[in-house]
Each structure stands twice: as structure tokens, then as C-alpha cells.
Amino acid sequence: MSELKLFRLDADGRDVELRGSTMALEVKLQRRIEAGMEAMLGIRFLASEYPTGPWHRGRIDSLGLDENGTPALIEYKKGADSGVLSQAVSYLSWLDSARHEFEALVKEKLGSEVAESIDWRNPRMVCIAAGFSHHDRVAVHRLREQIDLVRYRVFEGGLLGLLLIESTSGSTRPISDRRQSRGREATAGAASKDGKASAQATTTAGAIPGCLQDLYAELDEALTAWGEVEVAQLRHYIAYRRLVNVASVIFRPKHAAILVYLKVDPDAVKLEEGFSRDMRGIGHLGTGDLEVRIASAADLEKAGPLIRRAFEAA
């Protein structure tokens, strides 16, 4: 089982392990993550303790919209609770019946433009707990939902550790709303033999421009070489993510180039005209402040250290 370990140098220069613990109160965990949700999970916070009505009989701990425009539900357990998964699936069922209600909430909190661009194909559930049972970890892979199981620990000095221990990309669903259906790519998720998603598996035939297929195959290999990486084919780009997006890929066939947006601080990079660009304050598809333009194998090789930096920081 994955375990998060933190070490601190003592006065003698020796590494001493910091012992993690759990929160005394569940609400303290919830409030802390809600306050930093976008940085921690890539999710914009919408509401807390949201009621699901008489049929589903519950209150969703946190509601949000993630960086890819996907509705997100977050549930917290201060200890290890095997019931969190069934609760999560129940709340996702509520979301299916409450789309107009959710859209109204997004419009109120984030504006009309954001509400109109919600991607309903694959809502996301994040379960945060001190631990999960073996059966929970197996069960998520039998579900068609997008679910992240995240283990937390708190450490002295106010440190909070979040470790993604299981993640499923789920499967996209047809959307009946005509506004959502217009121009939508029909894609379906798939997994490789080792259980990790592959961008080539999740991309429909013809979605990758023929002139860029070989270059993209090399890029995909570079982006999935960093352990557990989930690859999601979205409406306008391909996201490579852990708890948050680390890289976003967009094709530009007219220019025979691939644009990669990385979660890297542009101030920490020596920018090169025609290859890398600071995108802060510049609207663009995908997420990430550093744009890297890849048009050749030489560009891809040059991008290697930047890709490594993005994943090492994730």
C-alpha cells in the first residue's frame, strides 16, 4: 500500500521521519481543503454541506468545478471508512438529476460563461480519508465513474499531506443537452494492461492529426513515464493528471506542431522565442502557465527537462 513519508533534517544533519496523524475533527479537514481546494485538487470551490433532497437523503461535503470544467464532488472522512465509496456513488447519482441546479450554482459563483461550458460527460468524485479498505481500492476499477481515492495525513508544523492512492478515469456518457452535444467528440476511456490509461487508447481514430501521430506517440511516452499518470481526452485537449493537471496537449496541424501547457513557473525557466512562452494572463485552452511548442524530435528532447520539472513538482 502506498505510504506518504516526510523527513526533516535535525540539528546534526540527520534525516528524522515526521510522524503523520489524522484530524481530530472531520470538519477541520474539510475546512482546510475547501480553503485551498484549487491549489490542492485543481477544483474551484462552490459550496459546502450541500443538501441532496429527500430521495438521496444527504449533504455533500463539498461541491466544486475542476480545472477541466468537470463537476466535482468531494467527501471527507477523518478516519478509514469503507462506506465512503457507496456514499460517493449515491451522490453522483444525485448529480445526474440535478444538472440545472448545479449549473445555477456555477452561474452564481463563477459566472454565466463558465456555467455554459460545464462538461457533463464524466463527473468527478474525490474521496479523502485516513485510509481505504482493499475492497474499496478494487471496487473503484469496476465502476464507470471518475473517482479519486486520496489518503491524507497531518504533520507537525502545520503540514498537510495528500496522497493519491487510487484513481479511475471513468467513462464518458452521452449528453442529451443540445448545447453540450454540439461539436462534442465521441470518446471513450480505456486502460492499458497495467491499469494505467494511455492517451492513444482514449483518443478516437482520426483525433490525432496524421502529420503529428509519430511525434505525439513520442510525447505521450515522455508524459506517461512518470509513474501513475491518468490521461483524459477532453473536448479541446488531452490532460495528463495526477490530483491536478500536470500537462495539457493541444494539436496545431496547420503549423505541424503540438502545444504542451505545463504546470511550471515561467519565472523559473529561461524562455526561448518560438519554443517556450509565459502564458500567465493570456487566455488559452488547457491548463498550465508555461507553453512549450513541439514541432520536431529535437524540440521534444529539449522539452524533456521541463516535463520532468512539472511531474517532479506534482
Backbone bond lengths (Angstrom), bond angles and torsions (degrees), N, CA, C in turn:
res aa  C-N    CA-C-N  psi(-1)  N-CA   C-N-CA  omega(-1)  CA-C   N-CA-C  phi
1 M - - - 1.459 - - 1.518 109.68 -
2 S 1.329 117.97 138.61 1.454 121.89 -179.36 1.519 109.70 -64.73
3 E 1.320 115.97 141.43 1.452 120.87 -179.71 1.518 109.34 -139.00
4 L 1.321 115.94 133.49 1.454 121.47 179.27 1.521 108.79 -89.47
5 K 1.322 116.78 123.93 1.458 121.45 178.50 1.526 109.26 -123.29
6 L 1.332 115.97 133.54 1.456 121.55 176.59 1.522 108.88 -120.82
7 F 1.346 115.73 142.74 1.453 121.35 -179.79 1.522 109.09 -128.83
8 R 1.348 115.37 148.99 1.450 121.80 178.90 1.520 108.77 -130.22
9 L 1.328 115.61 139.14 1.457 119.30 176.78 1.526 109.17 -74.36
10 D 1.352 116.26 129.03 1.466 119.10 176.98 1.526 109.70 -87.56
11 A 1.321 116.48 -174.45 1.463 121.08 -176.65 1.519 112.50 -62.39
12 D 1.335 117.28 -25.14 1.462 121.68 -179.97 1.521 112.70 -91.03
13 G 1.344 117.00 4.96 1.452 120.25 179.06 1.515 113.99 79.75
14 R 1.323 116.86 16.19 1.470 120.95 179.04 1.528 109.60 -100.40
15 D 1.331 115.93 146.50 1.461 120.66 177.70 1.523 110.51 -78.30
16 V 1.313 115.39 127.14 1.464 121.97 177.18 1.519 107.99 -119.00
17 E 1.319 116.28 127.95 1.461 119.50 -178.52 1.518 111.04 -71.12
18 L 1.329 115.42 134.52 1.456 120.98 173.20 1.524 108.30 -86.23
19 R 1.304 116.73 127.49 1.458 121.60 -178.73 1.516 110.46 -85.09
20 G 1.321 115.83 120.55 1.450 120.38 179.97 1.514 112.32 -82.16
21 S 1.321 116.61 155.13 1.459 122.07 177.45 1.529 108.43 -139.84
22 T 1.313 115.81 -179.15 1.461 120.57 179.14 1.529 109.31 -109.68
23 M 1.316 115.56 165.92 1.457 120.98 178.96 1.527 110.89 -72.05
24 A 1.319 115.99 142.63 1.459 119.83 176.40 1.529 110.48 -71.30
25 L 1.334 116.39 -34.16 1.456 121.27 -179.77 1.526 109.58 -125.18
26 E 1.325 116.02 132.63 1.465 121.28 -179.42 1.521 111.35 -60.98
27 V 1.334 116.59 -37.41 1.460 120.11 -176.91 1.529 111.32 -64.81
28 K 1.334 118.34 -28.85 1.467 120.49 178.45 1.525 110.16 -66.94
29 L 1.339 116.23 -40.23 1.469 120.67 175.91 1.524 109.53 -62.96
30 Q 1.325 116.13 -46.04 1.462 120.88 -178.61 1.524 111.74 -60.58
31 R 1.322 117.35 -47.46 1.470 120.13 -177.49 1.524 111.67 -65.56
32 R 1.318 116.49 -36.63 1.463 118.25 -179.37 1.527 111.06 -67.40
33 I 1.325 116.89 -43.71 1.464 119.78 -179.02 1.518 110.62 -70.96
34 E 1.317 118.13 -37.13 1.469 119.83 176.75 1.528 110.62 -60.24
35 A 1.336 117.18 -37.34 1.460 120.84 -178.40 1.527 111.88 -68.95
36 G 1.337 117.00 -28.56 1.463 120.72 -178.54 1.512 113.58 -121.55
37 M 1.322 115.97 27.61 1.455 121.29 -170.24 1.524 114.15 -61.05
38 E 1.317 117.17 -40.14 1.465 118.95 -176.88 1.522 111.03 -66.49
39 A 1.339 116.71 -41.72 1.464 119.93 179.21 1.520 111.69 -71.13
40 M 1.325 117.50 -38.31 1.461 121.63 -175.15 1.522 113.34 -78.85
41 L 1.339 116.04 -41.94 1.464 120.77 -171.04 1.526 113.98 -120.94
42 G 1.323 117.59 -5.47 1.456 119.83 -175.97 1.513 112.02 70.96
43 I 1.350 116.67 29.40 1.464 122.05 -176.10 1.522 109.41 -125.16
44 R 1.340 116.53 131.15 1.456 120.90 175.45 1.526 108.81 -84.53
45 F 1.313 115.70 127.28 1.460 122.04 -175.24 1.528 111.13 -71.99
46 L 1.346 115.88 135.46 1.464 121.76 178.75 1.523 112.98 -116.13
47 A 1.330 117.52 -48.93 1.462 119.79 -174.09 1.522 110.75 -158.58
48 S 1.331 114.47 156.61 1.463 121.93 179.16 1.519 109.62 -120.61
49 E 1.344 116.32 143.10 1.467 122.27 177.70 1.530 110.75 53.12
50 Y 1.325 115.74 53.16 1.465 120.66 -174.43 1.530 110.43 -83.61
51 P 1.348 118.47 123.95 1.472 120.94 -176.41 1.528 112.19 -72.89
52 T 1.336 115.19 141.73 1.470 120.72 -178.08 1.521 113.12 -103.79
53 G 1.325 117.79 4.52 1.463 119.76 175.77 1.517 113.33 89.55
54 P 1.348 116.72 176.53 1.465 121.79 -172.35 1.522 114.65 -68.88
55 W 1.334 118.46 -27.87 1.469 119.46 -177.15 1.525 111.25 -75.68
56 H 1.321 117.79 -48.58 1.466 120.65 -177.77 1.528 112.52 -85.02
57 R 1.323 116.84 -17.57 1.462 122.64 168.56 1.525 113.87 51.79
58 G 1.289 116.34 58.01 1.453 117.98 178.71 1.511 112.24 -163.21
59 R 1.312 114.49 -179.69 1.454 122.38 174.79 1.523 107.69 -131.43
60 I 1.311 116.80 123.36 1.460 121.02 178.50 1.523 108.05 -75.72
61 D 1.324 116.55 128.29 1.457 119.91 -175.81 1.526 111.41 -55.87
62 S 1.331 117.42 -53.02 1.471 120.47 179.48 1.520 109.76 -141.11
63 L 1.329 115.11 140.72 1.466 121.94 173.04 1.522 108.29 -114.06
64 G 1.336 116.24 142.32 1.454 119.08 178.49 1.511 111.68 -156.93
65 L 1.321 115.21 178.90 1.463 122.97 176.74 1.523 106.41 -129.35
66 D 1.338 117.41 122.73 1.458 117.69 -173.13 1.522 112.06 -82.22
67 E 1.318 116.00 176.93 1.466 121.78 -172.52 1.522 113.14 -65.56
68 N 1.342 116.92 -14.27 1.459 121.37 177.90 1.532 112.09 -98.80
69 G 1.333 116.81 9.25 1.463 120.54 179.97 1.516 113.32 79.51
70 T 1.325 117.42 18.03 1.467 122.53 -177.62 1.524 110.85 -97.64
71 P 1.339 118.84 132.38 1.469 120.68 175.08 1.522 110.39 -58.22
72 A 1.334 116.37 138.57 1.462 120.77 -177.62 1.521 110.22 -133.05
73 L 1.329 115.38 134.71 1.459 122.92 176.11 1.516 107.47 -116.35
74 I 1.333 117.37 135.05 1.458 121.12 -177.54 1.518 108.90 -124.59
75 E 1.339 115.75 129.64 1.458 122.55 176.62 1.520 109.14 -121.28
76 Y 1.344 116.26 142.39 1.456 121.95 -177.47 1.522 110.50 -121.47
77 K 1.329 116.33 144.90 1.452 122.54 170.95 1.531 107.25 -137.89
78 K 1.318 117.23 124.38 1.459 118.75 -176.82 1.521 112.05 -69.25
79 G 1.338 116.43 -22.85 1.458 120.77 176.78 1.515 110.57 -115.57
80 A 1.325 116.17 -156.91 1.463 121.15 175.73 1.523 107.39 -98.49
81 D 1.317 117.26 122.27 1.461 121.49 -174.29 1.518 109.10 -137.79
82 S 1.328 116.66 112.00 1.466 120.25 -177.15 1.523 112.01 -70.33
83 G 1.349 118.47 -10.52 1.454 120.87 -179.04 1.510 114.20 -82.10
84 V 1.332 116.94 -8.64 1.454 119.37 -174.71 1.523 112.02 -65.45
85 L 1.321 117.99 -30.69 1.459 120.47 -177.18 1.527 111.20 -71.03
86 S 1.327 118.20 -44.73 1.463 120.14 178.83 1.525 110.26 -65.81
87 Q 1.317 117.15 -34.78 1.453 121.46 176.65 1.528 109.90 -64.29
88 A 1.321 116.71 -40.98 1.460 121.79 -179.99 1.523 111.00 -61.88
89 V 1.323 116.88 -45.95 1.459 120.68 -178.79 1.531 110.65 -65.06
90 S 1.329 116.42 -36.85 1.458 120.23 177.65 1.527 110.76 -62.56
91 Y 1.310 116.78 -41.87 1.459 120.40 -178.69 1.523 111.57 -70.95
92 L 1.318 117.60 -32.76 1.463 119.63 174.51 1.522 110.47 -65.16
93 S 1.324 116.64 -33.92 1.462 121.10 175.02 1.522 110.07 -63.69
94 W 1.338 117.01 -41.00 1.468 120.57 175.89 1.522 110.28 -59.85
95 L 1.337 117.33 -42.80 1.458 121.16 -177.66 1.523 111.42 -59.23
96 D 1.331 117.08 -36.94 1.464 120.80 178.68 1.531 111.90 -59.18
97 S 1.322 115.85 -32.05 1.467 119.98 -176.78 1.525 112.54 -95.82
98 A 1.332 116.85 -0.51 1.471 120.08 -173.48 1.524 111.95 -126.07
99 R 1.327 116.47 34.46 1.468 118.70 -175.84 1.522 112.76 -64.30
100 H 1.312 117.47 -43.29 1.467 119.97 -179.46 1.528 110.24 -65.07
101 E 1.321 116.13 -37.83 1.467 120.93 178.08 1.531 110.40 -64.29
102 F 1.328 116.27 -42.58 1.464 120.77 179.59 1.523 110.37 -66.83
103 E 1.332 116.80 -42.53 1.459 120.41 179.29 1.524 111.20 -61.54
104 A 1.327 116.59 -38.21 1.463 120.38 178.23 1.524 110.80 -64.07
105 L 1.328 116.48 -38.24 1.458 121.28 178.45 1.533 110.62 -66.14
106 V 1.329 116.47 -43.99 1.463 120.46 178.43 1.526 110.36 -62.98
107 K 1.323 116.58 -41.55 1.470 120.81 179.26 1.527 110.27 -61.14
108 E 1.322 115.99 -41.32 1.466 120.77 -179.45 1.532 111.27 -66.44
109 K 1.323 117.30 -42.09 1.464 121.38 -173.44 1.524 113.74 -88.88
110 L 1.337 117.18 -36.07 1.464 120.27 -170.86 1.523 114.08 -121.50
111 G 1.338 117.63 -8.68 1.450 120.45 176.63 1.513 114.34 105.89
112 S 1.337 115.64 160.92 1.465 122.25 -175.47 1.521 112.43 -64.14
113 E 1.318 117.44 -40.80 1.465 120.15 -177.41 1.517 111.73 -61.39
114 V 1.322 116.67 -41.81 1.471 120.67 178.56 1.523 109.81 -67.08
115 A 1.334 117.63 -42.09 1.461 121.44 -178.52 1.528 111.35 -62.01
116 E 1.323 116.75 -35.41 1.462 120.25 -178.56 1.523 113.15 -76.06
117 S 1.332 116.80 -13.94 1.465 119.65 -177.49 1.525 113.27 -107.90
118 I 1.330 117.49 14.20 1.462 120.66 178.40 1.524 110.17 -60.29
119 D 1.315 116.76 134.12 1.463 122.21 177.40 1.533 108.38 -98.06
120 W 1.337 115.20 107.25 1.468 120.75 -174.75 1.521 112.92 -90.42
121 R 1.315 118.91 2.51 1.463 119.87 -171.20 1.527 113.98 -69.08
122 N 1.340 117.57 -26.88 1.464 118.64 -171.95 1.528 110.93 -153.80
123 P 1.354 118.12 69.77 1.469 120.88 -179.07 1.532 111.56 -54.50
124 R 1.311 114.91 152.55 1.471 121.97 -171.97 1.525 111.16 -114.16
125 M 1.323 115.60 137.77 1.463 121.96 175.97 1.514 108.46 -119.75
126 V 1.333 116.70 129.48 1.465 121.39 177.03 1.529 107.65 -117.43
127 C 1.318 116.10 120.41 1.456 122.12 178.11 1.529 108.14 -108.32
128 I 1.325 117.10 119.61 1.465 121.94 -177.70 1.520 108.31 -115.54
129 A 1.329 117.05 121.09 1.462 121.72 -176.12 1.519 109.89 -151.07
130 A 1.330 115.11 169.32 1.470 120.05 177.46 1.520 111.14 -70.04
131 G 1.326 116.70 -23.40 1.457 120.51 179.10 1.514 110.66 -174.00
132 F 1.323 115.33 164.63 1.466 121.96 179.37 1.521 108.88 -132.69
133 S 1.312 115.63 148.46 1.463 119.39 179.36 1.528 110.07 -74.56
134 H 1.326 114.81 161.40 1.465 120.38 175.49 1.523 109.80 -58.43
135 H 1.330 117.24 -38.02 1.467 121.05 -178.02 1.530 111.03 -66.99
136 D 1.338 117.17 -37.02 1.468 119.73 175.85 1.523 110.56 -61.94
137 R 1.325 116.28 -43.56 1.463 120.54 -176.20 1.528 111.44 -67.45
138 V 1.308 116.26 -31.93 1.467 119.86 176.59 1.525 110.06 -77.21
139 A 1.328 116.16 -40.44 1.470 120.89 -173.51 1.525 112.57 -63.22
140 V 1.342 118.12 -35.25 1.471 118.50 -176.20 1.525 111.90 -60.75
141 H 1.325 116.60 -26.91 1.460 119.61 -178.63 1.528 112.31 -80.81
142 R 1.340 117.07 -6.26 1.460 120.94 176.11 1.523 111.40 -98.36
143 L 1.326 116.68 -3.43 1.454 120.87 -176.83 1.518 110.68 -99.69
144 R 1.327 115.97 155.04 1.458 120.88 179.27 1.524 111.69 -91.97
145 E 1.325 116.32 7.72 1.455 121.31 -176.85 1.529 111.12 -92.12
146 Q 1.324 116.34 155.34 1.457 122.19 172.34 1.528 107.60 -87.15
147 I 1.330 116.08 109.83 1.462 120.86 -173.40 1.523 110.12 -132.71
148 D 1.342 115.77 133.36 1.461 122.68 172.52 1.519 108.42 -112.22
149 L 1.332 116.55 127.14 1.457 121.69 171.48 1.524 107.28 -101.38
150 V 1.325 116.18 118.29 1.461 121.80 -173.70 1.522 109.51 -121.79
151 R 1.320 116.17 124.75 1.464 120.29 176.45 1.525 108.98 -94.99
152 Y 1.320 115.80 138.18 1.465 119.64 179.27 1.527 110.53 -115.87
153 R 1.323 115.58 156.14 1.460 123.22 170.13 1.527 107.58 -147.49
154 V 1.324 115.78 146.75 1.462 120.11 173.63 1.522 108.05 -110.93
155 F 1.333 115.20 145.45 1.455 121.58 -176.67 1.522 108.93 -128.94
156 E 1.328 115.56 162.12 1.463 119.94 178.61 1.525 109.72 -59.85
157 G 1.299 114.52 153.38 1.456 119.30 -178.62 1.518 112.90 84.91
158 G 1.331 116.96 11.32 1.459 120.60 178.32 1.508 114.96 79.01
159 L 1.344 117.30 15.42 1.458 120.35 -179.44 1.524 110.97 -78.84
160 L 1.324 115.18 138.69 1.472 121.88 175.02 1.520 107.56 -122.80
161 G 1.322 117.02 125.61 1.453 121.71 178.59 1.514 111.31 -108.63
162 L 1.335 116.97 132.92 1.460 122.67 175.77 1.524 107.77 -121.03
163 L 1.317 116.77 127.82 1.455 121.87 -177.90 1.519 109.49 -126.25
164 L 1.330 116.74 118.67 1.464 121.31 176.76 1.521 108.32 -77.00
165 I 1.337 116.85 112.22 1.460 119.19 -175.79 1.524 113.17 -104.32
166 E 1.318 117.18 -17.78 1.465 120.65 177.03 1.520 107.79 -155.80
167 S 1.331 116.33 139.62 1.455 119.74 179.74 1.514 109.53 -150.16
168 T 1.311 116.55 136.68 1.458 121.06 175.37 1.522 108.19 -125.30
169 S 1.321 115.54 138.53 1.464 120.05 -177.00 1.516 112.40 -79.99
170 G 1.342 117.88 -12.96 1.453 120.68 179.71 1.512 111.90 69.85
171 S 1.308 116.04 -168.14 1.469 120.70 179.20 1.512 108.96 -132.36
172 T 1.319 116.15 141.69 1.456 119.89 179.97 1.519 109.98 -72.63
173 R 1.332 114.86 149.23 1.469 119.58 -179.11 1.520 110.05 -119.02
174 P 1.331 117.78 154.43 1.459 119.58 175.34 1.516 109.64 -67.33
175 I 1.321 116.14 144.85 1.460 121.70 -179.71 1.522 108.65 -111.30
176 S 1.328 116.13 125.58 1.452 120.07 -177.37 1.522 112.17 -79.03
177 D 1.332 116.87 -26.02 1.453 121.74 -179.03 1.530 109.32 -63.43
178 R 1.328 117.71 121.11 1.463 120.87 -175.35 1.523 112.18 -62.31
179 R 1.331 116.07 -35.75 1.449 118.62 179.24 1.515 111.02 -61.54
180 Q 1.349 116.27 -38.83 1.457 120.69 179.81 1.519 110.91 -74.46
181 S 1.333 116.53 -32.43 1.457 119.67 -174.16 1.517 112.66 -75.22
182 R 1.326 117.44 -28.02 1.446 121.15 -174.80 1.528 110.82 -61.26
183 G 1.318 115.76 119.66 1.461 119.81 176.53 1.514 114.64 76.27
184 R 1.325 118.25 10.95 1.460 120.30 -176.16 1.514 110.82 -79.15
185 E 1.325 117.34 137.52 1.464 120.81 173.93 1.521 108.11 -78.60
186 A 1.338 116.06 137.69 1.465 119.85 175.64 1.515 107.52 -90.78
187 T 1.334 115.86 103.11 1.459 120.26 -177.89 1.506 109.57 -127.28
188 A 1.320 115.42 156.50 1.467 120.53 177.49 1.499 108.71 -137.07
189 G 1.348 116.31 140.12 1.459 120.58 -179.59 1.512 110.81 -76.56
190 A 1.318 115.27 151.55 1.455 121.98 175.37 1.501 108.27 -147.57
191 A 1.310 117.33 163.76 1.464 121.35 -178.30 1.500 110.03 -127.23
192 S 1.314 114.68 152.10 1.455 120.01 176.22 1.509 109.44 -81.24
193 K 1.326 117.25 177.05 1.457 120.78 -175.21 1.517 112.34 -62.58
194 D 1.346 117.41 -29.30 1.459 119.15 -179.24 1.520 111.81 -88.28
195 G 1.342 116.84 7.20 1.449 120.48 174.16 1.511 114.33 91.25
196 K 1.331 118.01 -6.20 1.455 120.23 179.40 1.509 109.45 -93.24
197 A 1.331 114.54 140.84 1.458 118.60 -179.49 1.513 110.17 -70.25
198 S 1.306 115.52 148.17 1.458 121.61 175.64 1.508 108.87 -119.10
199 A 1.311 117.61 137.50 1.456 120.32 -179.51 1.509 110.53 -61.64
200 Q 1.333 117.61 -34.90 1.449 119.85 -179.76 1.524 110.99 -68.95
201 A 1.340 116.49 -27.93 1.454 119.91 178.47 1.520 111.14 -77.05
202 T 1.356 117.10 -31.63 1.457 119.30 -175.35 1.517 112.76 -92.32
203 T 1.308 118.35 -3.72 1.453 121.37 -179.03 1.514 110.04 -100.59
204 T 1.316 117.14 129.93 1.449 120.09 -179.35 1.520 110.35 -70.94
205 A 1.347 115.33 156.98 1.459 120.40 179.68 1.512 109.71 -58.93
206 G 1.321 116.63 132.75 1.447 121.44 178.70 1.511 113.81 91.28
207 A 1.364 118.94 -12.00 1.456 120.88 179.74 1.517 110.75 -70.06
208 I 1.320 117.17 -30.49 1.459 121.32 177.22 1.523 107.48 -92.95
209 P 1.329 118.21 119.35 1.467 120.02 -179.70 1.523 111.08 -55.76
210 G 1.316 116.04 137.56 1.459 120.58 -176.53 1.514 113.60 -55.43
211 C 1.331 116.99 -36.76 1.458 120.09 -177.92 1.518 113.04 -70.47
212 L 1.352 116.35 -13.15 1.460 119.94 -177.16 1.525 113.46 -114.67
213 Q 1.325 117.90 1.54 1.464 120.21 -173.47 1.521 112.95 -61.66
214 D 1.320 117.43 -45.39 1.467 119.39 -178.48 1.530 111.24 -66.39
215 L 1.314 116.24 -42.84 1.460 120.25 179.42 1.523 110.43 -65.05
216 Y 1.343 115.77 -40.47 1.464 118.71 179.68 1.527 111.91 -66.66
217 A 1.321 117.28 -35.96 1.465 119.92 178.04 1.524 110.45 -58.59
218 E 1.337 116.55 -40.02 1.459 120.62 178.18 1.533 110.90 -69.60
219 L 1.331 116.23 -39.75 1.459 120.28 178.70 1.526 110.76 -65.12
220 D 1.329 116.38 -43.62 1.461 120.89 178.82 1.524 110.81 -58.28
221 E 1.319 116.46 -41.44 1.469 120.69 178.79 1.520 110.57 -63.34
222 A 1.337 116.75 -39.90 1.462 120.40 179.84 1.528 111.69 -67.66
223 L 1.330 116.61 -35.93 1.461 120.51 -177.01 1.520 113.21 -80.02
224 T 1.324 117.97 -21.78 1.468 120.80 -179.54 1.518 112.30 -102.71
225 A 1.314 116.91 11.25 1.471 120.59 -178.06 1.526 112.59 -85.79
226 W 1.339 116.92 1.91 1.456 120.78 -171.39 1.521 112.07 -107.91
227 G 1.317 116.53 51.84 1.460 120.70 176.36 1.509 112.08 77.93
228 E 1.335 115.86 -140.95 1.462 121.51 -176.86 1.525 110.16 -76.34
229 V 1.317 116.26 105.47 1.452 121.82 179.32 1.522 108.13 -127.90
230 E 1.318 116.30 123.94 1.463 120.29 177.27 1.517 109.07 -91.14
231 V 1.323 115.91 136.53 1.458 121.11 -179.11 1.528 108.24 -115.94
232 A 1.320 115.75 124.50 1.468 120.05 -176.76 1.513 110.52 -124.72
233 Q 1.345 116.13 125.21 1.464 121.54 174.73 1.521 107.71 -83.81
234 L 1.313 116.38 110.15 1.453 121.72 179.86 1.523 109.86 -100.88
235 R 1.305 116.69 -176.70 1.461 119.38 -174.26 1.525 112.75 -66.34
236 H 1.323 116.99 -35.11 1.465 119.05 -173.70 1.533 113.46 -122.11
237 Y 1.300 118.01 -7.70 1.454 120.13 -178.48 1.520 109.93 -160.59
238 I 1.319 115.59 170.34 1.463 122.16 175.88 1.517 107.41 -106.50
239 A 1.326 116.89 125.33 1.461 121.55 -178.39 1.521 110.57 -102.90
240 Y 1.300 115.33 135.62 1.467 123.18 173.02 1.525 105.75 -110.50
241 R 1.328 116.72 116.49 1.453 118.94 -169.41 1.514 113.37 -138.12
242 R 1.307 114.10 157.18 1.450 123.38 164.25 1.527 104.86 -113.73
243 L 1.322 118.67 -110.98 1.462 117.72 171.12 1.520 110.73 -74.24
244 V 1.315 116.75 -32.38 1.462 122.33 176.57 1.521 108.49 -127.33
245 N 1.322 117.00 165.84 1.458 120.08 175.00 1.524 109.61 -62.89
246 V 1.319 115.63 134.30 1.460 121.00 174.72 1.528 109.74 -103.74
247 A 1.337 115.67 -35.32 1.462 120.67 179.81 1.520 109.20 -146.64
248 S 1.334 115.85 147.33 1.463 122.46 174.80 1.524 107.83 -127.61
249 V 1.331 115.95 136.11 1.468 121.37 -174.75 1.519 109.99 -117.25
250 I 1.328 115.92 130.37 1.461 122.86 178.80 1.527 108.49 -130.69
251 F 1.329 116.62 137.33 1.466 121.05 -178.57 1.526 110.60 -94.78
252 R 1.328 115.08 139.29 1.460 122.03 174.96 1.535 108.42 -127.84
253 P 1.358 116.76 75.81 1.475 120.10 -174.87 1.520 114.01 -61.32
254 K 1.346 118.52 -31.93 1.463 120.20 -179.64 1.525 111.39 -63.19
255 H 1.321 115.58 -27.26 1.459 120.29 179.53 1.526 111.42 -106.30
256 A 1.357 116.40 7.49 1.472 122.16 -178.88 1.525 110.95 50.42
257 A 1.327 115.73 46.04 1.466 120.17 -175.49 1.529 110.52 -140.71
258 I 1.317 114.42 157.60 1.460 122.52 173.63 1.523 107.10 -118.52
259 L 1.333 116.59 131.34 1.458 121.10 176.10 1.522 108.86 -99.70
260 V 1.319 116.45 130.24 1.460 122.23 177.52 1.522 107.89 -119.36
261 Y 1.335 115.75 125.21 1.462 120.96 176.46 1.520 108.17 -103.74
262 L 1.321 116.40 120.51 1.458 122.25 -173.42 1.529 111.53 -111.67
263 K 1.330 116.14 145.81 1.465 121.34 173.24 1.529 108.01 -78.95
264 V 1.317 115.22 73.54 1.462 123.37 179.16 1.519 107.74 -133.35
265 D 1.318 117.32 138.43 1.457 122.26 177.56 1.529 109.23 -70.91
266 P 1.342 118.34 114.84 1.465 119.86 -179.05 1.528 113.73 -59.55
267 D 1.348 116.59 -25.38 1.463 119.80 179.24 1.524 112.16 -67.87
268 A 1.345 115.80 -19.78 1.465 119.89 -178.65 1.531 111.84 -93.07
269 V 1.339 115.99 6.47 1.465 121.14 -175.32 1.524 109.72 -124.60
270 K 1.316 116.55 141.03 1.454 120.48 172.08 1.522 107.47 -82.36
271 L 1.332 116.16 105.85 1.455 120.95 -175.41 1.527 110.98 -71.60
272 E 1.328 114.33 145.84 1.461 120.81 -177.57 1.526 108.34 -128.15
273 E 1.315 116.76 120.28 1.456 121.03 -177.38 1.524 111.30 -57.39
274 G 1.331 115.60 132.74 1.456 120.89 -179.46 1.518 113.75 85.42
275 F 1.345 117.03 -7.49 1.468 120.04 -179.62 1.533 111.78 -125.02
276 S 1.317 117.69 -48.76 1.463 120.53 -177.70 1.519 109.95 -130.60
277 R 1.355 116.01 147.93 1.460 119.95 -174.38 1.520 110.54 -149.36
278 D 1.310 116.42 140.85 1.463 123.89 175.25 1.527 107.86 -78.83
279 M 1.353 116.64 118.59 1.460 120.53 -176.07 1.522 113.35 -104.40
280 R 1.329 117.77 8.82 1.461 119.59 177.83 1.529 109.69 -63.56
281 G 1.311 115.18 126.77 1.459 119.85 -179.43 1.515 113.73 83.15
282 I 1.331 117.50 0.48 1.462 121.72 178.46 1.527 108.19 -112.23
283 G 1.305 117.34 120.25 1.460 120.06 -179.70 1.521 111.35 -66.31
284 H 1.317 116.02 137.36 1.467 120.26 178.24 1.518 109.30 -160.46
285 L 1.325 116.12 159.54 1.461 120.84 174.70 1.525 108.44 -73.48
286 G 1.329 115.63 154.41 1.452 119.27 -179.29 1.515 110.91 80.29
287 T 1.332 116.36 178.68 1.458 121.87 -178.66 1.520 109.48 -126.39
288 G 1.306 115.60 151.98 1.453 121.31 -178.18 1.516 110.17 125.02
289 D 1.337 116.86 139.37 1.459 121.43 -175.16 1.523 114.22 -89.73
290 L 1.322 117.23 -13.72 1.459 120.08 -179.07 1.523 109.87 -111.06
291 E 1.326 116.95 120.37 1.458 121.82 175.84 1.522 109.49 -95.38
292 V 1.335 115.55 132.34 1.460 121.70 175.97 1.522 107.78 -122.40
293 R 1.320 116.82 126.62 1.466 121.85 -178.72 1.525 108.94 -100.32
294 I 1.336 115.76 121.43 1.462 121.12 -177.11 1.519 108.84 -117.01
295 A 1.326 115.75 115.90 1.466 121.16 -179.47 1.520 112.04 -125.08
296 S 1.329 117.02 0.34 1.462 120.16 -177.80 1.517 109.83 -158.93
297 A 1.324 116.06 168.36 1.460 120.86 176.64 1.525 110.48 -62.22
298 A 1.331 116.75 -33.52 1.465 120.37 178.39 1.526 110.73 -64.92
299 D 1.339 116.90 -40.31 1.466 120.57 176.53 1.518 110.86 -62.55
300 L 1.340 115.88 -41.91 1.459 119.88 -179.27 1.523 110.88 -63.58
301 E 1.310 116.56 -40.70 1.466 120.02 178.34 1.530 110.37 -63.97
302 K 1.322 116.03 -40.52 1.461 120.80 179.40 1.537 111.09 -67.24
303 A 1.335 115.93 -29.23 1.468 120.43 -179.60 1.517 112.53 -78.02
304 G 1.324 117.20 -15.88 1.463 121.30 -176.16 1.521 114.55 -50.35
305 P 1.333 119.86 -51.91 1.468 120.48 179.88 1.528 113.43 -61.79
306 L 1.338 117.57 -32.08 1.461 120.69 178.45 1.522 110.83 -71.19
307 I 1.324 116.40 -39.57 1.461 120.65 176.26 1.527 109.51 -63.47
308 R 1.312 115.88 -44.16 1.472 119.65 179.13 1.534 110.26 -59.85
309 R 1.328 116.50 -43.52 1.466 120.21 -179.40 1.533 111.03 -61.05
310 A 1.334 116.39 -40.79 1.457 120.21 -179.05 1.529 111.36 -63.37
311 F 1.320 116.82 -44.05 1.465 119.37 -176.83 1.516 112.16 -77.13
312 E 1.313 117.62 -30.99 1.468 119.18 177.65 1.519 111.16 -68.07
313 A 1.326 116.43 -27.98 1.476 120.47 179.45 1.520 112.21 -85.73
314 A 1.338 116.98 -14.48 1.474 119.47 -175.40 1.521 111.75 -75.60
